[in-house]
């Protein structure tokens, strides 16, 4: 997981550019210390280093990064939904699963 500090006027542009990268699995704008949170899958430490030191730092507006390696996964739930720009009136994500009938 990578936390990225970005120039405030570049958050959307940087987020979209990261989302287009083939190694990126997840990109989200967030509150808190980092403007963007990114999950990337790298086959080797060398690949991860290339992404961190070359790919991310080439993006205009990136100020700083902090990387945390996931060493053990206790739960991964990906069925929650969040309001998007297309549906701004949808309820905010709470982390709970979305139950669909039908």
N, C-alpha and C positions, 0 to 999 in steps of 0.2 A: 504494500500500500504506500502510495506516495502523496504527501501533502505538499501543495504548491502555493506559494505566495505569488500573486499576480498584480500588476498595475490594475487598479479598480476599473479603469475604462477599457480594459482588454480581457476581462473575465470571460465573456461570451465567446469572443474570437479565439482565445486560447483553448477554451473548453471544446469548441468545435474542431479545432485543429488536432487536439489530442484524440478526440473521438474517432477521427479518420485514420489514426495510426493502427496498423494491423496487430501490434502487440498489446494494445489497450483493450481491456475487457469492460471497464467501468469508468465513467467520469461523472462527477457531480459537483455542482457549486454548493458551498457549505458556509455555515456561520462558524465563528471561532477563529483559531489561529491561522488556518489555511483557507484560501479562497476556493481552491479546487482539491478534491480528493480523487485519486486515480488508482485503479488496480491494473497492473500490467503482468503479463505472463512472459517470462524469459526462460529460455532453455538452460542458459549457463550464466554464471556471474559476469562473464565477458559481455554477453548480450545485454544484461541488466546495466552494466557500466556504460555501454554504448548508448543505451536509451537515456540514462540519467545525464551523462556528461556531454553527449553530442545532440541527440534528438530534442530533448526538452529544452536545453539551453539555447538552441537555435531559434526558438519561438519568441517572437517579439512580445514583450510584456512580462515574461517570466522573471521574477525577482529572486526567488530562493526555493529550495526543495528540502524535504525531510523524508527519508525512506525508512519504512519499518518492514522487515521481512516477516512473513507469516510462518511461524514454526509449527503450529498445531491449530487445527480447525475444529471447533466444538459444535458449531451449527452454521448451516448456510441455508437460509430461506430466501428464495427469490420470487415468491409469488405475490409480494406486496406491490401495491401500485401507488403512484404519486401523480398529483396534478401536473400537467404539462402546459406549455404555452398555448396549446390548442384547446385546453379545457381548464381555464384558470379558476373556475368555480367549484371544481371537484375538491373533496375534503383532503386535507394534508395527510401525508403518510404517517402512520403510527408505528410501522414495523410489523403490524399484524397481517396475517394472511387474508387475501381477498377470496371470499367464498362466492362462487358463481353458481347459480341454479340453472338447470336445464339439462 
